[in-house]
Amino acid sequence: MFSKTVTVLMTVYNGGNFLKPAVKSVLDQTYKDFEFLIINDCSKDDSLAVIESFHDARIRVLNNKENLGQTRSLNLGFQLAKSEYVARIDADDMAFPHWLQSQVNFLQKHGESDVLSAGLVTFHEKGLGKVYWSPFSREDMLLRAIINSPINHGGAFMKRETILRCGGYNNNYKIAADYGVWVSLLRENARIMSNSDIVMAIRRHAESASEKNKLTQALQEVSDIVRKHINFISTAELTPQESLLMCRAHYDEGGLNDENFRRAVKIHKKVYAGLRDDLGLDKKRVQFWYIKQARTFFLRRVYFFILQQNKLQVRAVSLECLRILEFNINFAILYGCSFLPQQVLTILLDFYYRLHTLKAKFLVKRNYIPAV
């Protein structure tokens, strides 16, 4: 049975620029029965002053005596949390008012879960970005985790006992620790569920740790997690170098030369060819995720070359995707537009971003959520 109280866990390090709206979004929740545990990780800015400006008995502040980093601070938070479930929010994000109530309602209806994820929307200084949902089946989570975190971290409810039992967040991961937890829980066959409600807005900005370290530490961490997960679900047994190359095809779309990009695509195909039979994965779902992920490799590379105004590479990458994978109208359009003036490709890219923004606004409005 779901325990009434929830612990909302936030860690803060020099988060003063965005902290006030993040804290306020938690205190303004329609579901009122929660404790709000904020761990201040030796911030040098006005973060503590911002926190102390709120006078709410539900706030509990811990000031680390030394800078532990977010991962170790999160582990400390799970040890100190007083509730059965811990709900996550970062200090630069914003929760929609129904976040906690929606998750509580889901658990009351569907029963206990080790982890309950939910829908997110990204936002930046110009407005909304993309909407991200977590997969609803273990099968889809296993396949998505081949190259991406299988579920959303922000807004997730996590059973405190389960996270502590699996060892918590891996302290060796500073950026992708949540990804590591999810694949560990998938290996242990934990019960992970997803709520379709959009409950949180995730801020995208250049100063976030994930953005600043995207192609350095984060890429190395993701590569290590990906390799461990693949070695669990596939007989491919990737080397660290192969795993890193495949991850670079996804996250460092312009950093690979043509030869290494093709190698990465072949490695990805090898992973899917070696999927373990005893997992009982549906062949249609396997094919769906293989095509989806491979197309993402090509799509990100195409958009990189559009920004570089390199029409020849746009044409070559689009044609190669059409040759290797199933026919896709998007790549056919990109290939055709590569023969037109560069301005056409620029307009096409702008249209792509605007389309995602319009889609996000529609979905946010449909979910009865006030826009950020």
VEXDREN-2710 file (C-alpha; in Angstrom, 1 decimal):
% VEXDREN-2710
k/r/px/py/pz
1/MET/0.0/0.0/0.0
2/PHE/1.3/3.4/-0.9
3/SER/2.7/5.4/2.1
4/LYS/1.1/8.8/2.5
5/THR/4.2/10.9/2.8
6/VAL/6.7/11.5/0.0
7/THR/10.3/12.8/0.2
8/VAL/11.1/15.3/-2.5
9/LEU/14.9/15.3/-2.9
10/MET/16.9/18.1/-4.4
11/THR/20.6/18.7/-4.4
12/VAL/22.1/22.1/-5.0
13/TYR/25.5/23.4/-5.9
14/ASN/25.7/27.1/-7.0
15/GLY/22.2/26.9/-8.3
16/GLY/21.1/30.4/-7.3
17/ASN/20.2/31.5/-10.8
18/PHE/17.3/29.1/-11.2
19/LEU/16.8/27.8/-7.6
20/LYS/13.9/30.1/-6.5
21/PRO/11.4/29.0/-9.2
22/ALA/12.4/25.3/-8.7
23/VAL/11.8/25.4/-4.9
24/LYS/8.5/27.3/-5.4
25/SER/7.3/24.8/-7.9
26/VAL/7.7/22.1/-5.3
27/LEU/6.0/24.1/-2.5
28/ASP/3.1/24.9/-4.8
29/GLN/2.2/21.2/-5.3
30/THR/-1.5/20.3/-5.1
31/TYR/-0.5/17.3/-3.1
32/LYS/0.7/18.7/0.2
33/ASP/1.9/15.8/2.3
34/PHE/5.6/15.7/1.6
35/GLU/8.9/16.5/3.1
36/PHE/11.3/18.6/1.0
37/LEU/14.9/17.5/1.6
38/ILE/17.4/19.9/0.1
39/ILE/21.1/19.1/0.2
40/ASN/23.3/22.2/-0.2
41/ASP/26.6/20.9/-1.5
42/CYS/28.8/23.7/-0.3
43/SER/27.4/26.3/-2.7
44/LYS/29.5/29.4/-3.0
45/ASP/26.8/31.6/-4.4
46/ASP/23.5/32.7/-2.8
47/SER/21.8/29.3/-3.0
48/LEU/21.5/28.9/0.8
49/ALA/20.1/32.4/1.1
50/VAL/17.5/31.5/-1.5
51/ILE/16.5/28.4/0.3
52/GLU/16.3/30.2/3.6
53/SER/14.0/32.8/2.1
54/PHE/11.2/30.2/2.0
55/HIS/9.5/29.6/5.4
56/ASP/7.8/26.3/5.1
57/ALA/7.9/23.5/7.7
58/ARG/8.2/20.9/5.0
59/ILE/11.7/22.0/4.0
60/ARG/14.6/20.2/5.6
61/VAL/18.1/21.5/4.7
62/LEU/21.3/19.7/5.0
63/ASN/24.5/21.6/4.4
64/ASN/27.3/19.3/3.4
65/LYS/30.6/19.9/5.3
66/GLU/32.5/19.3/2.1
67/ASN/31.6/19.3/-1.5
68/LEU/30.5/15.7/-2.3
69/GLY/29.2/16.2/-5.8
70/GLN/25.6/15.4/-6.9
71/THR/25.9/11.6/-7.0
72/ARG/27.2/11.2/-3.4
73/SER/24.8/13.9/-2.3
74/LEU/21.9/11.9/-3.8
75/ASN/23.0/8.8/-2.0
76/LEU/23.1/10.7/1.2
77/GLY/19.6/12.0/0.6
78/PHE/18.3/8.5/0.1
79/GLN/19.8/7.5/3.5
80/LEU/18.2/10.5/5.2
81/ALA/14.8/10.4/3.5
82/LYS/12.0/9.6/5.9
83/SER/9.5/8.4/3.4
84/GLU/8.9/5.1/1.5
85/TYR/9.2/6.9/-1.9
86/VAL/11.7/9.5/-2.9
87/ALA/10.7/12.0/-5.7
88/ARG/13.5/13.6/-7.7
89/ILE/13.8/17.2/-9.0
90/ASP/16.9/19.1/-10.0
91/ALA/17.6/22.6/-8.7
92/ASP/17.2/24.2/-12.2
93/ASP/14.0/22.4/-13.2
94/MET/10.3/23.2/-12.5
95/ALA/7.6/20.8/-11.4
96/PHE/4.1/21.3/-12.6
97/PRO/1.5/21.7/-9.8
98/HIS/0.0/18.2/-10.3
99/TRP/3.4/16.3/-10.3
100/LEU/3.1/14.6/-6.9
101/GLN/-0.6/14.1/-7.0
102/SER/-0.4/12.5/-10.4
103/GLN/2.3/10.0/-9.3
104/VAL/0.5/9.2/-6.1
105/ASN/-2.7/8.6/-8.0
106/PHE/-0.9/6.3/-10.4
107/LEU/0.6/4.2/-7.5
108/GLN/-2.8/4.0/-5.7
109/LYS/-4.4/2.7/-8.9
110/HIS/-1.7/0.4/-10.2
111/GLY/0.0/-0.8/-7.0
112/GLU/3.5/-0.4/-5.7
113/SER/6.5/0.0/-8.0
114/ASP/10.2/0.1/-7.4
115/VAL/10.4/3.1/-9.8
116/LEU/7.6/5.2/-11.3
117/SER/8.8/7.5/-14.2
118/ALA/6.7/10.1/-15.9
119/GLY/6.6/12.5/-18.9
120/LEU/8.8/15.5/-19.2
121/VAL/9.1/18.6/-21.4
122/THR/12.3/20.5/-22.0
123/PHE/12.4/24.3/-21.9
124/HIS/15.0/27.0/-22.5
125/GLU/15.1/30.8/-22.6
126/LYS/13.0/30.9/-25.8
127/GLY/10.3/28.5/-24.6
128/LEU/9.4/24.9/-24.7
129/GLY/11.4/22.2/-26.5
130/LYS/10.6/18.5/-26.8
131/VAL/8.4/16.2/-24.8
132/TYR/9.9/12.9/-23.5
133/TRP/7.9/9.9/-22.3
134/SER/9.4/6.8/-20.7
135/PRO/8.6/3.5/-22.3
136/PHE/5.7/1.6/-20.7
137/SER/7.1/-2.0/-20.9
138/ARG/10.2/-3.7/-19.6
139/GLU/10.9/-4.9/-23.1
140/ASP/11.0/-1.4/-24.5
141/MET/13.1/-0.2/-21.6
142/LEU/15.7/-2.9/-22.2
143/LEU/15.9/-2.0/-25.8
144/ARG/16.0/1.8/-25.3
145/ALA/18.8/1.4/-22.8
146/ILE/21.1/0.1/-25.5
147/ILE/22.0/3.7/-26.3
148/ASN/19.7/5.9/-24.1
149/SER/18.7/6.1/-20.5
150/PRO/15.6/3.8/-20.4
151/ILE/13.4/6.1/-18.4
152/ASN/13.2/9.8/-17.3
153/HIS/14.9/10.7/-14.0
154/GLY/13.3/14.1/-13.3
155/GLY/10.0/13.6/-11.6
156/ALA/10.5/9.9/-10.9
157/PHE/9.3/8.3/-7.7
158/MET/11.8/5.7/-6.4
159/LYS/11.2/3.3/-3.6
160/ARG/13.9/4.2/-1.1
161/GLU/14.5/0.6/0.1
162/THR/15.0/-0.7/-3.5
163/ILE/17.5/2.0/-4.4
164/LEU/19.5/1.4/-1.2
165/ARG/19.4/-2.3/-1.7
166/CYS/20.8/-2.1/-5.2
167/GLY/23.7/0.1/-3.9
168/GLY/22.3/3.5/-4.8
169/TYR/23.8/5.7/-7.4
170/ASN/27.3/4.6/-8.6
171/ASN/29.7/7.2/-7.1
172/ASN/32.0/6.7/-10.1
173/TYR/29.3/8.4/-12.3
174/LYS/29.1/12.1/-11.9
175/ILE/26.8/12.9/-14.8
176/ALA/24.9/9.7/-15.8
177/ALA/24.4/8.1/-12.4
178/ASP/20.7/7.7/-13.0
179/TYR/21.3/5.8/-16.2
180/GLY/23.5/3.4/-14.2
181/VAL/20.8/2.8/-11.6
182/TRP/18.1/2.1/-14.2
183/VAL/20.2/-0.6/-16.0
184/SER/21.1/-2.2/-12.6
185/LEU/17.4/-2.4/-11.7
186/LEU/16.5/-3.8/-15.1
187/ARG/19.1/-6.6/-14.6
188/GLU/17.4/-7.4/-11.3
189/ASN/14.0/-7.4/-12.9
190/ALA/12.7/-4.6/-10.7
191/ARG/9.2/-3.4/-11.2
192/ILE/9.6/-0.1/-13.2
193/MET/6.4/1.7/-14.5
194/SER/5.7/4.8/-16.4
195/ASN/3.1/7.5/-16.0
196/SER/2.0/9.2/-19.2
197/ASP/1.3/12.5/-17.5
198/ILE/3.8/15.3/-18.2
199/VAL/4.8/16.3/-14.7
200/MET/8.0/18.4/-15.0
201/ALA/9.8/20.9/-17.2
202/ILE/13.6/20.2/-17.6
203/ARG/15.7/23.3/-18.1
204/ARG/18.3/23.2/-20.9
205/HIS/21.1/25.7/-20.5
206/ALA/24.8/25.9/-21.3
207/GLU/25.9/25.9/-17.6
208/SER/24.3/22.6/-16.7
209/ALA/26.8/19.8/-15.8
210/SER/25.4/17.5/-18.5
211/GLU/25.9/20.1/-21.2
212/LYS/29.3/21.3/-20.1
213/ASN/30.6/17.7/-20.0
214/LYS/28.5/16.3/-22.8
215/LEU/31.5/15.1/-24.9
216/THR/34.0/14.4/-22.1
217/GLN/33.1/12.8/-18.8
218/ALA/29.4/12.2/-19.6
219/LEU/30.3/10.4/-22.8
220/GLN/32.7/8.1/-21.0
221/GLU/30.2/7.3/-18.3
222/VAL/27.4/6.6/-20.8
223/SER/29.8/4.4/-22.8
224/ASP/30.6/2.4/-19.7
225/ILE/27.0/1.9/-18.8
226/VAL/26.0/1.1/-22.3
227/ARG/28.7/-1.6/-22.6
228/LYS/27.6/-3.2/-19.3
229/HIS/24.0/-3.2/-20.4
230/ILE/24.7/-4.6/-23.8
231/ASN/26.9/-7.4/-22.3
232/PHE/23.8/-8.3/-20.2
233/ILE/21.2/-8.4/-23.1
234/SER/23.4/-9.4/-26.0
235/THR/26.2/-11.8/-26.9
236/ALA/28.0/-9.0/-28.8
237/GLU/30.4/-8.4/-25.9
238/LEU/31.5/-5.0/-26.9
239/THR/35.0/-3.7/-26.1
240/PRO/35.2/-0.3/-24.3
241/GLN/36.4/1.1/-27.6
242/GLU/33.4/-0.2/-29.6
243/SER/31.0/1.0/-27.0
244/LEU/32.5/4.5/-27.0
245/LEU/32.4/4.6/-30.8
246/MET/28.7/3.7/-30.9
247/CYS/27.9/6.3/-28.2
248/ARG/29.8/8.9/-30.2
249/ALA/27.7/8.2/-33.2
250/HIS/24.7/9.1/-31.1
251/TYR/26.0/12.0/-28.9
252/ASP/29.0/13.4/-30.9
253/GLU/27.4/13.4/-34.3
254/GLY/29.9/15.6/-36.0
255/GLY/33.0/14.3/-34.2
256/LEU/33.4/11.1/-36.2
257/ASN/34.9/10.8/-39.7
258/ASP/32.9/8.8/-42.3
259/GLU/34.8/5.6/-41.7
260/ASN/34.3/5.5/-37.9
261/PHE/30.6/6.5/-38.3
262/ARG/30.1/3.5/-40.5
263/ARG/31.9/1.3/-38.0
264/ALA/29.6/2.6/-35.3
265/VAL/26.5/1.8/-37.3
266/LYS/27.8/-1.8/-37.8
267/ILE/28.6/-2.2/-34.1
268/HIS/25.0/-1.1/-33.3
269/LYS/23.7/-3.7/-35.8
270/LYS/26.0/-6.4/-34.2
271/VAL/24.4/-5.6/-30.8
272/TYR/20.9/-6.3/-32.1
273/ALA/22.0/-9.4/-34.0
274/GLY/23.3/-10.9/-30.7
275/LEU/20.3/-10.2/-28.5
276/ARG/19.7/-13.0/-26.1
277/ASP/16.9/-15.4/-27.0
278/ASP/16.1/-16.2/-23.3
279/LEU/14.9/-12.6/-22.9
280/GLY/11.9/-13.4/-25.0
281/LEU/12.0/-10.1/-26.9
282/ASP/9.3/-9.5/-29.5
283/LYS/10.9/-9.4/-33.0
284/LYS/8.7/-6.5/-34.1
285/ARG/9.7/-4.4/-31.0
286/VAL/13.4/-5.3/-31.6
287/GLN/13.1/-4.2/-35.2
288/PHE/11.3/-1.0/-34.2
289/TRP/14.1/0.0/-31.7
290/TYR/16.9/-1.0/-34.1
291/ILE/15.5/1.2/-36.9
292/LYS/14.6/4.1/-34.5
293/GLN/18.1/4.2/-32.9
294/ALA/20.0/3.8/-36.2
295/ARG/17.9/6.5/-37.8
296/THR/18.7/8.8/-34.9
297/PHE/22.4/8.3/-35.6
298/PHE/21.9/9.4/-39.2
299/LEU/19.5/12.2/-38.4
300/ARG/21.8/13.9/-35.8
301/ARG/24.6/13.7/-38.3
302/VAL/22.6/15.2/-41.0
303/TYR/21.5/18.1/-38.8
304/PHE/25.1/18.7/-37.8
305/PHE/26.1/19.0/-41.5
306/ILE/23.1/21.3/-42.2
307/LEU/24.5/23.6/-39.5
308/GLN/27.9/23.4/-41.1
309/GLN/26.3/24.3/-44.4
310/ASN/27.9/21.1/-45.9
311/LYS/25.3/20.0/-48.5
312/LEU/27.5/17.3/-49.9
313/GLN/27.7/15.6/-46.6
314/VAL/23.9/16.1/-46.0
315/ARG/23.3/14.3/-49.3
316/ALA/25.8/11.5/-48.6
317/VAL/24.5/10.7/-45.1
318/SER/20.9/10.8/-46.2
319/LEU/21.5/8.5/-49.1
320/GLU/23.5/6.1/-47.0
321/CYS/20.6/6.0/-44.5
322/LEU/18.1/5.2/-47.3
323/ARG/20.4/2.5/-48.5
324/ILE/21.1/0.8/-45.2
325/LEU/17.7/1.2/-43.4
326/GLU/14.1/1.0/-44.4
327/PHE/12.8/3.9/-46.6
328/ASN/12.0/7.0/-44.7
329/ILE/10.3/10.1/-46.1
330/ASN/12.3/12.5/-43.9
331/PHE/15.6/11.3/-45.3
332/ALA/14.2/11.3/-48.8
333/ILE/13.2/15.0/-48.3
334/LEU/16.6/15.8/-46.9
335/TYR/18.4/14.1/-49.8
336/GLY/16.3/16.0/-52.3
337/CYS/16.8/19.3/-50.5
338/SER/20.5/18.8/-50.6
339/PHE/20.4/19.7/-54.3
340/LEU/18.7/23.0/-53.6
341/PRO/20.2/26.2/-52.1
342/GLN/21.5/26.1/-48.6
343/GLN/18.7/28.4/-47.4
344/VAL/16.2/25.6/-48.0
345/LEU/18.0/23.3/-45.6
346/THR/18.2/26.0/-43.0
347/ILE/14.5/26.7/-43.3
348/LEU/13.8/23.0/-43.0
349/LEU/15.9/22.7/-39.8
350/ASP/14.1/25.7/-38.4
351/PHE/10.7/24.2/-39.3
352/TYR/11.8/21.0/-37.5
353/TYR/12.5/22.8/-34.2
354/ARG/9.3/24.9/-34.5
355/LEU/7.3/21.7/-35.0
356/HIS/8.6/20.2/-31.8
357/THR/7.8/23.4/-29.9
358/LEU/4.3/23.5/-31.2
359/LYS/3.8/19.8/-30.4
360/ALA/5.1/20.5/-26.8
361/LYS/2.8/23.4/-26.3
362/PHE/-0.2/21.3/-27.6
363/LEU/0.7/18.4/-25.3
364/VAL/1.3/20.6/-22.3
365/LYS/-2.1/22.3/-22.8
366/ARG/-3.9/19.0/-23.4
367/ASN/-2.5/17.8/-20.0
368/TYR/-4.0/20.9/-18.3
369/ILE/-0.6/22.1/-17.3
370/PRO/0.3/25.8/-17.2
371/ALA/3.0/26.5/-19.7
372/VAL/6.4/27.5/-18.5
END
